[in-house]
Amino acid sequence: MSDVNDILLVAEKLGKQDQLTLLEKLVSLICKKENQAPSIALSCLSGTGASLWGEINIDGYIDNERQWK
């Protein structure tokens, strides 16, 4: 918390316009973090579709798809 207090001490020494600019940038920073989608590692998706493909002959499916022109 001392970091925040140190920043506030510096901010108090700024002029009004600089304080407003700092406030705008802080709000922008917070909003960007809230709007970011959480990142998901592709390794987490491993095996996700296994139940969908369980009863399908993969080789037959691929052969059938290759016949599209």
C-alpha positions as CSV (number, residue, x, y, z in Angstrom):
1,M,0.0,0.0,0.0
2,S,3.0,2.3,0.5
3,D,3.4,2.4,-3.3
4,V,0.0,3.8,-3.7
5,N,0.7,6.4,-1.0
6,D,3.9,7.3,-2.7
7,I,2.1,7.8,-6.0
8,L,-0.5,9.9,-4.3
9,L,2.2,12.2,-2.8
10,V,3.6,12.7,-6.3
11,A,0.2,13.2,-7.8
12,E,-0.6,15.9,-5.2
13,K,2.3,17.9,-6.5
14,L,1.0,17.9,-10.1
15,G,-1.1,20.6,-11.5
16,K,-4.9,20.2,-12.0
17,Q,-4.6,19.3,-15.7
18,D,-1.8,16.8,-15.1
19,Q,-3.9,15.2,-12.3
20,L,-6.9,14.9,-14.7
21,T,-4.7,13.4,-17.3
22,L,-3.4,10.9,-14.8
23,L,-6.9,10.1,-13.7
24,E,-8.0,9.5,-17.3
25,K,-5.1,7.2,-18.0
26,L,-5.8,5.2,-14.8
27,V,-9.4,4.8,-15.8
28,S,-8.4,3.7,-19.3
29,L,-5.9,1.2,-17.8
30,I,-8.6,-0.3,-15.5
31,C,-11.2,-0.5,-18.3
32,K,-8.7,-2.3,-20.7
33,K,-8.0,-4.9,-18.1
34,E,-11.7,-5.5,-17.4
35,N,-12.5,-5.9,-21.2
36,Q,-9.7,-8.3,-22.0
37,A,-10.9,-11.9,-22.6
38,P,-9.1,-14.3,-20.4
39,S,-6.4,-16.2,-22.3
40,I,-6.8,-19.9,-22.5
41,A,-3.9,-22.2,-23.3
42,L,-4.6,-24.5,-26.2
43,S,-3.3,-27.4,-24.2
44,C,-6.5,-27.0,-22.0
45,L,-8.6,-28.0,-25.1
46,S,-6.9,-31.4,-25.4
47,G,-9.5,-34.1,-25.7
48,T,-12.4,-31.7,-25.8
49,G,-14.0,-33.2,-28.9
50,A,-13.2,-36.9,-28.1
51,S,-16.8,-37.7,-27.2
52,L,-18.0,-36.2,-30.5
53,W,-15.6,-38.4,-32.6
54,G,-15.9,-41.5,-30.5
55,E,-18.2,-43.4,-32.8
56,I,-17.0,-42.0,-36.1
57,N,-14.6,-43.7,-38.5
58,I,-12.1,-40.9,-38.9
59,D,-10.5,-42.4,-42.0
60,G,-13.9,-42.7,-43.7
61,Y,-14.8,-39.2,-42.7
62,I,-11.6,-37.8,-44.1
63,D,-12.0,-39.7,-47.4
64,N,-15.6,-38.4,-47.7
65,E,-14.4,-34.8,-47.1
66,R,-11.7,-35.1,-49.7
67,Q,-14.3,-35.8,-52.4
68,W,-15.6,-32.3,-52.2
69,K,-14.3,-30.2,-55.2
